Structures are given as structure tokens and as C-alpha cells.
Amino acid sequence: MTISLPVIDSVDFPMKRLLLSVAALASLTLTRAADLPVKLTQLDDRVRVEVGGQLFTEYIFKGATRPYCYPVNAVDGTSLVRDYPMKNTPGEDTDHKHHRALMFAHSDVNKIDFWNEGTSGTKFPKGDTVHAGFGEVKSGPTGLLRTKNRWVAPDGRLIATDDTTIKFRGTANARMIDYEVTIHALPDTPLVLGDNKDGTMAIRIAQWMNAPRKVKGVEVGTGTIVTANGARNGAAWGTRAPWCDYYATKDGKTYGIAIFDHPSNLRHPTWWMAREYGLYAANPFGQKDFEPAAKHPAGKGDYTIPAGGSLTLRYRFYFHLGDEKAANIAARYTDYAAGK
């Protein structure tokens, strides 16, 4: 679309100001027009999220040990996350049944494990993150979801609460999820988020996206992990960077998932729990595991929220086409850091 205006230098000052205002408004309108409409539909156990009339994801808040988003689809409908354990798909790995697509959880919260399930992972009792209600479910240029959760120990004790805000956006070439979690300590008890690698803002990607790895001695996987600092594949695990991208090619088209760590976050830039087999997470609480060469004393990476206090963590998932250079991930991160 082209907007024609008179040559501004040929008009008087009041008219010049008017024409500049019209041009700015037109430019803003065109920019906003790039965003597709987002529709949120609240159901009994989930909120369905459609972008431009197509399913993007569903926020599922019942039936599991924590809320999670599944499926997560690219702009052309291609699934970007593993199906298991939500459903069984022939040929998919069935490890780590607690890796439920896109989720927020941590493995040591006052010695309760909200990440693993059953006998897996830590020796801590396994807790549940229980949906406690919605504050807002809103459609529009940006879909908005405000929700509350209770973090409950196996014996029914309340360990913590959170307020979570999730924003959904989409264009013709990308999808975005902005995920903000404010964790609240109880009024009379400090909350210790323990130093452990299992966590925190995570996604289990589709198996076809996995980076190269060996399975029973055979090399499989063609995906790529890359951080803002240039670490790739296995070398990215446990390193710190403001963003990390995971991409792969399917049927001749490249799809990617970048996670952005907000500059205001605790211990920014975060450590990356990025595995070749497909788990991919930002974790500000895993220092002793991610930096073993430094021989940190036990608990150095713990973080304590004082009684009655809170901690807010913010992330963006950017689902794109092309590799990190074609999608200009560095510039997209700059936009995010600037509040765009």
C-alpha cells in the first residue's frame, strides 16, 4: 500500500505538522495491520488460541501436574512440539513423561519437586501446580491470558502461589508467546528456589527438530542449537546468553524456536538447559550443574524469596521460519528488550 503526500517542504509550518502527523499515523496503522487477529476461547479444561483463524496452541490447565501449552504450531500449521505424553505417536521417544510441550516449572522449591513426576529426577516429593482461576481471557490483536496457580505439596500443603500473564501474537511469518510469571512466597515462610538443572521456562520440541545425537550408536537428528554468543549444539548446554535458538528443516522448509531471556530477569543472561534430544529451557537456578568446573559450593545457585515477597520472570518464545540469521533473531531480541 502506498500513501502519497504533498512535498512537505513546499507547505507552511502548520500544514507540515499536520502532514507529518498523518504520515506517522498511517505508518503505525500499517505496522499494526501486520499483526493477525488472535481469538481465545475458554473451555472446561483449556483455552484455545487461534491466530488468523488457525490453531496456534491451547493452554491446558487441568488433567496434569501443571498447566502447559500443547500443541504449538508454526504459521503453516506444522507441529513444533513432541506429542508424548499427551498422545502416542509412532516413532516418537517416550522418555521424560513430565516434558509436556511448553511449560513453566522447577525441580526444587522448598525441597518439593514441581518439574519431575513419579520416581524420576530428584529424590524430593513431587508437587502439583494447580490452576486457581483466570483473571482475564481476552481476544484482540494480542491475545491476553491472566491466570493464578497454587503450588501444592503431595500432602496438600501450600508451598507458593503465582500470577501468570501470557500474551499471544502472530504475523504471516511468525508466532510469539510472551510468558510472565510472578512467584509469591507465603506471608510467613521464605521460598527457596534450589540450585538444580531441571527447569524452568521450557519446551520439548518435535523429534524431527532434534540436534545431532547418538541413539544406540547411530547418529540421528539434523537440527541446530545456537546461542547469541555463538555456542552450538552440545556446546550450548549450560552456557549463558540472552537468547537461544533451535531450528531444523522439514520437507525443504526451515522452522525455528527462539527463547528470549528478558534483561530484567534474575541472573540475566540465563543459563540454557538445551539438550540435543529436544528439551530446551532457560534456567536461572542451575548454577552448580551448569558451571561444575567452578566447583561452586552446594546451594550457591539457590535464590530465596523472602516471606511475603515475590520474584517475576519474563520470557518470549519466537516461532519463526528460517535459521537464526534469516529470521534476524538478534534484531528480534533487541525489539523484545526494548519492550516491542
C-alpha positions as CSV (number, residue, x, y, z in Angstrom):
1,M,0.0,0.0,0.0
2,T,1.4,3.5,-0.9
3,I,0.4,6.7,0.8
4,S,1.1,9.8,-1.3
5,L,1.6,13.2,0.4
6,P,2.5,16.6,-0.9
7,V,6.1,17.6,-0.8
8,I,6.4,18.7,2.8
9,D,9.0,21.4,2.2
10,S,6.6,23.2,-0.1
11,V,3.9,23.8,2.6
12,D,3.7,26.2,5.6
13,F,4.7,25.0,9.1
14,P,1.1,24.2,10.4
15,M,0.3,22.2,7.4
16,K,3.8,20.5,7.6
17,R,3.0,19.4,11.2
18,L,-0.4,18.0,10.1
19,L,1.1,16.1,7.2
20,L,3.8,14.6,9.4
21,S,1.1,13.5,11.9
22,V,-0.9,11.9,9.2
23,A,2.2,10.1,7.9
24,A,3.1,8.8,11.3
25,L,-0.5,7.6,12.0
26,A,-0.6,5.8,8.6
27,S,2.8,4.2,9.3
28,L,1.5,3.0,12.7
29,T,-1.7,1.7,11.2
30,L,0.3,-0.3,8.6
31,T,2.6,-1.7,11.2
32,R,-0.3,-2.9,13.3
33,A,-2.0,-4.4,10.3
34,A,0.8,-6.9,10.1
35,D,-0.5,-8.5,13.3
36,L,-3.1,-11.1,12.7
37,P,-6.2,-11.2,15.0
38,V,-5.9,-13.6,18.0
39,K,-9.0,-15.4,19.3
40,L,-9.0,-17.0,22.8
41,T,-11.9,-19.4,23.6
42,Q,-12.2,-20.7,27.2
43,L,-13.3,-24.3,27.5
44,D,-13.7,-26.6,30.5
45,D,-10.1,-27.6,30.7
46,R,-8.2,-25.4,28.3
47,V,-8.1,-22.1,26.5
48,R,-7.9,-22.5,22.7
49,V,-5.7,-19.9,20.9
50,E,-6.3,-19.2,17.2
51,V,-4.2,-16.7,15.2
52,G,-5.7,-15.5,11.9
53,G,-8.3,-18.3,12.2
54,Q,-5.8,-21.1,12.6
55,L,-5.0,-23.1,15.7
56,F,-1.8,-21.9,17.3
57,T,-1.9,-23.6,20.7
58,E,-4.0,-24.5,23.7
59,Y,-3.3,-23.6,27.3
60,I,-4.4,-26.7,29.2
61,F,-5.0,-26.2,32.9
62,K,-6.5,-29.5,34.0
63,G,-5.5,-33.2,33.9
64,A,-1.8,-32.9,34.5
65,T,0.7,-32.0,37.3
66,R,0.9,-28.4,35.9
67,P,-0.6,-26.2,33.2
68,Y,1.1,-26.3,29.8
69,C,0.6,-25.3,26.2
70,Y,0.0,-28.0,23.6
71,P,0.1,-28.3,20.6
72,V,2.3,-25.4,19.4
73,N,2.0,-24.9,15.7
74,A,4.1,-22.9,13.2
75,V,2.5,-20.4,10.8
76,D,1.7,-23.1,8.3
77,G,0.2,-25.5,10.9
78,T,3.3,-27.7,11.3
79,S,3.6,-29.0,14.9
80,L,6.8,-27.8,16.6
81,V,6.5,-29.9,19.9
82,R,6.6,-33.5,20.8
83,D,3.2,-35.2,21.2
84,Y,4.2,-37.5,24.1
85,P,2.9,-37.8,26.8
86,M,-0.3,-36.1,25.6
87,K,-0.7,-38.7,22.9
88,N,1.3,-41.6,21.5
89,T,2.7,-41.0,18.0
90,P,4.5,-43.9,16.3
91,G,8.3,-43.4,16.3
92,E,8.4,-40.8,19.0
93,D,10.6,-41.1,22.0
94,T,8.7,-41.7,25.3
95,D,11.4,-40.5,27.7
96,H,10.7,-37.9,30.4
97,K,6.9,-38.1,30.6
98,H,6.9,-34.8,32.5
99,H,8.1,-32.9,29.4
100,R,4.7,-31.6,28.5
101,A,5.3,-29.4,25.4
102,L,5.6,-25.8,26.7
103,M,5.6,-25.3,30.5
104,F,7.0,-23.4,33.5
105,A,8.2,-25.5,36.4
106,H,11.2,-26.0,38.7
107,S,12.6,-29.1,40.5
108,D,13.5,-27.7,43.9
109,V,11.0,-25.3,45.6
110,N,11.4,-25.6,49.3
111,K,12.6,-29.2,48.6
112,I,9.4,-30.0,46.7
113,D,9.9,-31.0,43.0
114,F,7.4,-29.4,40.7
115,W,9.3,-30.4,37.5
116,N,9.7,-34.2,37.6
117,E,6.9,-36.8,38.2
118,G,6.8,-40.1,40.0
119,T,10.2,-41.6,40.7
120,S,12.1,-39.6,38.1
121,G,14.6,-36.8,38.7
122,T,15.2,-35.6,42.2
123,K,14.5,-37.5,45.4
124,F,12.2,-34.7,46.6
125,P,8.5,-35.2,46.9
126,K,6.7,-34.3,43.7
127,G,4.3,-31.4,43.8
128,D,1.5,-30.1,41.6
129,T,0.9,-26.7,40.1
130,V,-2.8,-26.3,40.4
131,H,-4.9,-23.9,38.4
132,A,-6.7,-21.4,40.7
133,G,-8.7,-19.3,38.2
134,F,-8.4,-16.8,35.4
135,G,-8.2,-13.0,35.9
136,E,-8.7,-12.3,32.2
137,V,-9.2,-14.1,28.9
138,K,-9.1,-11.6,26.1
139,S,-9.0,-11.7,22.3
140,G,-7.7,-9.0,20.0
141,P,-4.5,-8.0,18.1
142,T,-2.8,-9.6,21.1
143,G,-4.4,-12.5,22.9
144,L,-4.2,-12.0,26.7
145,L,-4.4,-14.6,29.4
146,R,-4.1,-13.8,33.1
147,T,-4.2,-16.8,35.4
148,K,-3.4,-17.8,39.0
149,N,-1.8,-21.1,40.3
150,R,-1.2,-22.8,43.6
151,W,1.9,-24.8,44.1
152,V,0.9,-27.7,46.3
153,A,3.0,-30.4,48.0
154,P,1.9,-34.1,47.9
155,D,0.5,-33.8,51.5
156,G,-1.7,-30.8,50.5
157,R,0.5,-28.1,52.0
158,L,0.6,-24.8,50.0
159,I,4.2,-24.1,49.1
160,A,3.7,-20.9,46.9
161,T,1.4,-19.2,44.5
162,D,1.9,-17.4,41.2
163,D,0.3,-14.9,38.9
164,T,1.0,-15.7,35.3
165,T,0.3,-13.5,32.3
166,I,0.6,-15.0,28.8
167,K,0.3,-12.9,25.6
168,F,-0.1,-14.5,22.2
169,R,0.7,-12.7,18.9
170,G,1.1,-13.7,15.3
171,T,2.1,-12.4,11.8
172,A,2.2,-14.1,8.4
173,N,5.8,-15.3,9.2
174,A,6.0,-15.7,13.0
175,R,4.2,-16.6,16.2
176,M,5.0,-15.3,19.6
177,I,4.2,-16.2,23.2
178,D,5.2,-13.7,26.0
179,Y,5.3,-15.6,29.3
180,E,5.5,-13.7,32.6
181,V,5.4,-15.5,35.9
182,T,5.3,-13.8,39.3
183,I,6.1,-16.3,42.1
184,H,4.8,-15.4,45.6
185,A,6.3,-16.7,48.8
186,L,3.7,-17.3,51.6
187,P,3.3,-14.5,54.1
188,D,5.1,-16.4,56.9
189,T,7.6,-18.6,55.0
190,P,10.6,-17.8,52.8
191,L,10.6,-19.6,49.5
192,V,13.9,-21.2,48.3
193,L,14.3,-21.9,44.6
194,G,17.0,-24.5,44.8
195,D,20.2,-24.8,42.6
196,N,19.2,-27.6,40.2
197,K,19.4,-28.1,36.4
198,D,15.8,-29.4,36.0
199,G,13.8,-26.3,35.0
200,T,12.4,-23.8,34.3
201,M,10.9,-22.0,31.3
202,A,10.8,-24.9,28.9
203,I,9.7,-26.5,25.7
204,R,10.1,-30.1,24.4
205,I,10.4,-29.7,20.7
206,A,9.2,-32.1,18.0
207,Q,11.5,-35.0,17.5
208,W,12.3,-34.1,13.8
209,M,13.9,-30.9,15.2
210,N,16.4,-32.6,17.4
211,A,20.1,-31.7,17.1
212,P,22.6,-34.5,16.1
213,R,22.9,-37.2,18.8
214,K,23.7,-40.9,19.0
215,V,20.9,-43.4,19.6
216,K,22.2,-46.9,20.1
217,G,25.4,-45.9,18.4
218,V,23.7,-44.4,15.4
219,E,23.8,-40.7,14.7
220,V,20.4,-39.1,14.3
221,G,19.0,-35.6,14.3
222,T,19.7,-32.7,11.9
223,G,18.6,-29.7,13.9
224,T,20.8,-26.9,15.2
225,I,21.1,-25.2,18.6
226,V,22.7,-21.8,18.6
227,T,23.0,-19.1,21.3
228,A,23.5,-15.4,21.0
229,N,27.2,-16.0,21.8
230,G,27.7,-18.5,19.0
231,A,27.7,-21.7,21.1
232,R,26.2,-24.6,19.0
233,N,24.6,-27.9,19.7
234,G,26.1,-29.8,22.6
235,A,28.4,-26.8,23.4
236,A,25.4,-24.6,24.1
237,W,24.3,-26.7,27.1
238,G,24.9,-24.9,30.4
239,T,26.2,-21.7,28.8
240,R,24.8,-18.2,29.4
241,A,23.3,-16.0,26.7
242,P,20.4,-13.6,26.3
243,W,18.8,-15.8,23.7
244,C,19.0,-19.3,22.3
245,D,17.5,-20.6,19.0
246,Y,16.7,-24.2,18.0
247,Y,15.9,-24.9,14.3
248,A,15.6,-27.7,11.8
249,T,14.4,-28.4,8.3
250,K,11.4,-30.5,7.3
251,D,10.1,-31.1,3.8
252,G,12.5,-28.4,2.5
253,K,11.4,-25.7,4.9
254,T,13.3,-24.5,8.0
255,Y,11.4,-23.9,11.3
256,G,12.8,-22.4,14.4
257,I,12.0,-21.7,18.1
258,A,13.9,-19.0,19.8
259,I,13.6,-18.2,23.5
260,F,14.4,-14.7,24.8
261,D,15.5,-14.0,28.4
262,H,14.3,-10.6,29.5
263,P,17.1,-8.2,30.6
264,S,15.2,-7.6,33.9
265,N,15.3,-11.3,34.8
266,L,17.2,-12.7,37.8
267,R,20.8,-13.6,36.8
268,H,20.4,-12.4,33.2
269,P,21.8,-13.7,30.8
270,T,20.3,-17.0,31.8
271,W,21.8,-20.5,31.6
272,W,20.5,-22.7,28.8
273,M,19.3,-26.3,29.5
274,A,19.5,-27.1,25.8
275,R,19.6,-30.8,25.0
276,E,20.2,-32.4,21.7
277,Y,17.3,-34.8,22.3
278,G,14.8,-31.9,22.3
279,L,14.4,-30.4,25.8
280,Y,15.1,-26.7,25.7
281,A,14.8,-24.4,28.7
282,A,16.0,-21.2,30.3
283,N,17.0,-21.9,33.9
284,P,18.4,-19.2,36.2
285,F,18.6,-21.7,39.1
286,G,21.1,-24.4,37.9
287,Q,24.5,-22.8,38.6
288,K,26.2,-25.8,40.2
289,D,25.2,-28.1,37.3
290,F,25.9,-25.7,34.5
291,E,29.3,-24.5,35.9
292,P,30.8,-27.5,37.6
293,A,34.4,-26.5,36.7
294,A,34.0,-23.6,39.0
295,K,33.3,-26.0,41.9
296,H,30.5,-24.0,43.4
297,P,29.6,-25.0,47.0
298,A,26.3,-26.7,47.3
299,G,23.4,-24.2,47.3
300,K,25.4,-21.3,45.7
301,G,22.8,-21.0,43.0
302,D,19.8,-21.0,45.4
303,Y,17.6,-18.0,45.4
304,T,15.4,-17.1,48.3
305,I,12.2,-15.1,48.0
306,P,11.6,-13.6,51.5
307,A,8.4,-14.3,53.3
308,G,5.6,-12.3,51.7
309,G,7.9,-11.4,48.8
310,S,7.8,-12.2,45.1
311,L,10.0,-12.8,42.0
312,T,9.0,-12.1,38.4
313,L,10.5,-13.8,35.4
314,R,9.7,-12.9,31.8
315,Y,10.4,-14.8,28.5
316,R,9.4,-14.7,24.9
317,F,9.0,-17.7,22.6
318,Y,9.5,-16.7,19.0
319,F,8.4,-19.3,16.5
320,H,9.9,-18.4,13.1
321,L,10.8,-19.6,9.6
322,G,14.4,-19.9,8.5
323,D,17.6,-20.2,10.6
324,E,18.7,-17.6,13.2
325,K,20.2,-15.3,10.5
326,A,17.3,-15.5,8.1
327,A,14.8,-14.8,10.9
328,N,17.1,-12.0,12.2
329,I,16.8,-13.3,15.8
330,A,19.4,-10.9,17.2
331,A,17.2,-7.9,16.0
332,R,14.1,-9.6,17.3
333,Y,15.7,-9.9,20.7
334,T,16.6,-6.2,20.6
335,D,12.9,-5.5,19.9
336,Y,11.9,-7.6,22.9
337,A,14.4,-6.0,25.2
338,A,13.1,-2.6,24.1
339,G,9.5,-3.6,25.0
340,K,8.2,-4.2,21.5
